[in-house]
């Protein structure tokens, strides 16, 4: 009886101890509980991260009258490609340093004033608008007469494009065509001649560029004839006019040479609203 009592007591004590341990295992834990909802957190901005800087004028990209600068381009090249005076482009965009333009920059390449307002019958002309008038007209003499230096072409012989342009055209040099127009390979005509031979203005206009700042053109002159047409005269030996100077049709503006070329020649371009067009469609037959 005594032995059984002792065993019963020992068994009860062990059972009580086991139940106590089980209760401890299932009871509240004092260990910290991770709130996993905090693991779905909002992005944290790095204070050292800076916003991407957009090029000047990016908000106008793709709009009519604006131009996005491409690698290697200069304001002179953009003026030639858009049919504008590079100085006007600089003024329209408030460029204090015209040579400091960046790739991706968006420039205004049309005058900032609308061409006309017809609702109230008032016509407002944009900055730099209007055709270029010759300053050589004497009293009683018409501008068309002043534009003819003696080697005039009869009106009946004018190509249709020349008549549409509103300009009277002549060949800038009398030499042969060495290379014809090609929109990709040759954006004008290459004309033969001798070094020092006179280069003539193909139509009356205003000088908008003189210099050698356009790669591949050598000593270059660009004339603006009206709001639509430019002409370019490249590879000259000597340049005889200045920027902003008005010139007559047939006036000597340069001497032929081989600057940035493999031989003496004149590279002659006609640009309609900045797009190169075949000069043969404007020059009189010969």
C-alpha positions in Angstrom: 0.0 0.0 0.0 2.8 2.3 0.8 4.6 1.6 -2.4 1.5 2.1 -4.5 0.9 5.4 -2.8 4.4 6.6 -3.5 4.1 5.6 -7.2 0.7 7.3 -7.5 2.1 10.5 -5.9 5.1 10.5 -8.3 2.8 9.9 -11.3 0.6 12.8 -10.3 3.5 15.1 -9.8 4.9 14.2 -13.3 1.5 14.7 -14.8 1.0 18.0 -13.2 4.5 19.1 -14.4 3.7 18.0 -17.9 0.5 19.9 -18.0 2.2 23.0 -16.6 4.8 22.9 -19.4 2.1 22.4 -22.0 0.2 25.4 -20.7 3.4 27.5 -20.9 3.8 26.5 -24.6 0.4 27.5 -25.6 0.1 30.7 -23.6 0.9 34.3 -24.7 4.5 34.9 -25.9 6.6 37.7 -24.7 8.6 37.7 -28.0 7.9 40.8 -30.3 5.4 40.1 -33.1 6.3 41.4 -36.6 3.5 43.3 -38.2 3.9 42.0 -41.8 1.7 44.8 -43.1 4.7 47.1 -42.7 6.6 45.0 -45.2 4.4 46.4 -48.0 6.0 49.8 -47.9 5.8 52.8 -50.1 8.9 53.6 -52.3 11.4 55.8 -50.5 13.0 58.5 -52.6 16.8 58.7 -52.4 17.5 62.2 -51.2 20.6 62.2 -53.4 18.6 61.4 -56.5 18.0 64.4 -58.8 15.3 64.7 -61.4 16.2 64.2 -65.1 16.9 67.6 -66.7 15.0 68.1 -69.9 16.5 70.0 -72.8 15.4 73.6 -73.3 12.1 73.9 -75.1 11.3 70.1 -74.8 7.6 71.0 -74.3 7.4 72.2 -77.9 8.9 69.0 -79.5 6.9 67.9 -82.5 5.0 71.1 -82.8 4.7 73.0 -86.1 7.3 75.7 -86.4 9.8 74.1 -84.0 12.9 72.1 -84.7 14.7 69.5 -82.5 18.5 69.8 -82.6 20.3 66.7 -83.9 23.9 65.6 -83.1 26.5 67.7 -85.0 24.1 70.5 -86.0 24.9 74.1 -85.8 22.6 77.1 -86.0 23.8 77.8 -89.5 22.9 74.2 -90.6 19.5 74.5 -89.0 18.9 77.8 -90.8 19.7 76.2 -94.1 17.5 73.2 -93.3 14.5 75.3 -92.3 14.9 78.1 -94.8 15.6 80.8 -92.2 18.3 83.3 -91.3 20.3 81.8 -88.4 20.4 85.2 -86.8 16.6 85.3 -86.8 16.5 81.8 -85.2 18.9 83.0 -82.5 16.7 86.1 -81.8 13.4 84.1 -81.7 14.9 81.8 -79.1 16.7 84.5 -77.1 20.0 82.7 -77.6 22.8 84.8 -76.1 25.4 82.3 -77.3 24.2 81.0 -80.7 27.0 78.5 -80.9 26.0 76.8 -77.7 23.0 74.7 -78.6 22.5 71.2 -77.3 21.3 67.9 -78.8 17.5 67.5 -78.1 17.0 71.3 -77.6 13.9 72.5 -79.3 14.1 75.8 -81.2 11.5 78.0 -82.7 12.2 78.3 -86.4 9.2 80.4 -87.5 8.4 84.0 -86.5 6.6 84.2 -83.2 3.9 86.4 -84.7 1.1 84.8 -86.7 1.2 85.5 -90.4 -2.3 87.2 -90.6 -5.4 87.8 -88.6 -8.4 87.9 -90.9 -11.2 88.0 -88.4 -11.0 91.8 -88.0 -9.6 92.5 -91.4 -6.2 93.5 -90.0 -3.1 91.8 -91.4 -0.1 91.4 -89.1 3.1 90.4 -90.7 5.6 88.2 -88.9 9.1 89.3 -88.0 11.4 89.3 -91.0 8.5 88.6 -93.4 8.1 89.9 -96.9 10.2 89.4 -100.0 13.6 90.9 -100.3 13.5 94.1 -102.3 16.5 95.3 -104.3 18.0 98.6 -103.1 19.3 99.4 -106.5 16.0 100.6 -108.1 16.2 104.1 -109.4 13.2 106.5 -109.7 10.8 105.4 -112.4 12.4 102.0 -112.8 10.6 98.8 -111.9 12.1 96.3 -109.6 11.9 93.6 -112.3 13.8 95.8 -114.7 16.5 96.5 -112.0 16.8 92.8 -111.4 17.9 92.1 -115.0 21.6 92.7 -115.4 21.7 92.3 -119.2 21.7 88.5 -119.6 17.9 88.3 -119.0 15.9 85.3 -120.0 12.6 85.9 -121.9 9.6 85.3 -119.7 8.3 82.7 -122.1 11.4 80.5 -121.5 11.0 80.5 -117.7 10.4 77.1 -116.2 7.0 76.7 -114.3 8.8 76.5 -110.9 10.6 79.8 -111.6 7.3 81.5 -112.4 5.7 80.0 -109.3 8.6 81.3 -107.2 7.9 84.9 -108.2 11.7 85.4 -108.8 13.7 85.9 -111.9 16.6 83.4 -112.1 20.0 83.2 -113.9 22.8 80.6 -113.8 25.4 81.6 -111.2 28.2 80.5 -113.4 28.3 79.5 -117.1 30.3 76.3 -116.6 29.0 72.8 -117.3 27.0 70.6 -114.9 29.5 68.2 -113.3 27.0 66.5 -111.0 23.2 66.8 -111.1 20.7 67.0 -108.2 20.0 64.1 -105.9 18.0 64.5 -102.7 20.4 62.1 -100.8 23.8 62.3 -102.5 23.9 65.8 -104.0 21.4 68.4 -102.8 22.2 70.8 -105.6 24.3 71.2 -108.8 28.0 71.0 -109.1 29.1 73.4 -111.8 32.5 73.5 -113.4 34.7 76.6 -114.0 38.1 78.1 -113.5 39.6 79.4 -110.2 38.7 83.0 -109.7 35.8 83.0 -112.1 32.9 85.2 -111.0 30.0 83.7 -109.0 26.8 85.6 -109.6 23.7 85.9 -107.4 21.1 83.7 -109.1 18.3 86.1 -108.1 18.0 89.2 -106.0 18.1 88.7 -102.3 19.7 89.4 -99.0 22.9 87.8 -97.7 22.1 85.7 -94.6 25.4 83.9 -94.2 29.0 84.3 -95.2 31.8 82.0 -93.9 33.2 78.6 -93.6 31.3 77.3 -90.6 29.3 74.5 -92.4 31.3 71.3 -92.9 31.6 70.1 -96.5 30.7 73.5 -98.0 34.0 75.4 -97.7 33.7 79.1 -98.2 29.9 79.5 -98.4 27.4 82.2 -99.1 23.7 81.8 -98.4 21.1 84.3 -99.9 17.5 84.6 -98.8 15.2 85.7 -101.6 11.9 85.7 -99.9 10.1 83.8 -97.2 10.2 80.6 -99.3 13.5 80.5 -101.2 17.2 80.3 -100.2 20.2 79.7 -102.5 23.6 78.5 -101.4 27.0 79.0 -103.2 29.8 76.7 -101.9 33.6 76.0 -102.3 34.4 79.6 -103.2 38.0 81.0 -103.2 36.9 84.5 -102.2 33.7 85.9 -100.7 32.8 89.4 -101.8 29.7 90.2 -99.8 28.7 90.7 -96.1 25.9 89.4 -94.1 22.7 91.5 -94.2 23.8 93.0 -97.6 21.1 93.3 -100.3 22.3 92.0 -103.7 21.0 92.3 -107.2 20.4 89.4 -109.6 23.6 88.9 -111.5 25.8 90.7 -109.0 29.2 89.2 -108.4 29.2 87.8 -104.9 32.3 85.4 -104.9 35.1 83.9 -106.9 35.1 80.2 -107.7 37.5 78.0 -105.9 38.0 74.5 -104.4 37.7 75.2 -100.6 36.7 71.9 -99.0 36.4 70.3 -102.4 38.5 68.0 -104.6 38.5 70.4 -107.6 37.5 73.9 -108.6 33.7 74.0 -108.8 30.6 75.8 -107.5 28.2 73.7 -105.5 24.8 75.6 -106.0 21.7 74.8 -104.1 18.1 76.0 -104.2 16.1 75.5 -101.0 12.3 75.8 -100.9 11.2 76.3 -97.3 14.5 74.6 -96.3 14.0 71.6 -98.5 16.6 71.2 -101.3 15.0 71.2 -104.7 16.4 70.7 -108.2 17.9 74.0 -109.4 17.2 72.9 -113.0 13.5 73.4 -112.4 14.2 77.1 -111.7 17.2 78.1 -113.9 16.5 79.0 -117.5 17.3 76.5 -120.3 20.6 76.9 -122.0 
